[in-house]
Amino acid sequence: MSHIFSIAILLAGTSILASMNPLALFLFILAGAGVMCFVTDPYFWLLHRETGDEVKKIFTYYTLPQIVIGITTCILAVIIQVLFPISL
């Protein structure tokens, strides 16, 4: 948790956040949360335990779509940032 605050403090001292479209920034955060949470997602193991499905099937029908949605959201954020930049 302290890593997040360290990164936030570093970014706050730069002009990176000020030059970003707020919608693009929101989508970048959303995409990162969607892609990275599957690594330690307890819901994955809950699905595995409760449905009795194999790990491969849960990965295919739960984790892969989550990754695709995260990557698609990131691409959308890049497009928004390029098309609608915030000028300083």
C-alpha positions, 0 to 999 in steps of 0.5 A, spaced: 500 500 500 505 504 501 508 503 494 501 506 491 502 513 496 509 513 493 507 513 486 502 518 487 507 523 491 512 522 485 506 523 480 503 529 484 510 533 483 510 532 476 506 535 470 504 529 467 497 528 471 496 536 469 497 534 462 492 528 461 485 528 459 481 526 466 477 521 462 483 518 459 486 518 466 480 514 469 480 509 464 488 508 465 486 506 472 480 502 471 484 498 465 490 497 470 485 495 476 482 490 471 488 487 468 492 486 475 487 484 479 486 477 476 493 475 479 490 475 486 483 475 485 479 470 490 473 470 486 477 466 481 478 461 486 471 461 489 469 460 482 473 454 482 471 451 488 464 452 488 463 450 480 468 444 481 470 446 474 478 445 472 482 451 473 483 451 465 476 452 464 475 458 469 481 461 466 478 461 459 471 464 461 473 468 467 480 471 467 481 472 459 475 476 458 477 480 464 484 481 461 481 483 454 476 488 457 482 491 461 487 491 454 481 494 450 480 500 456 487 501 455 487 502 448 480 506 448 484 511 454 490 512 449 485 514 443 482 519 448 488 522 450 491 522 443 484 525 440 483 530 446 489 532 449 489 537 455 493 543 453 497 546 459 
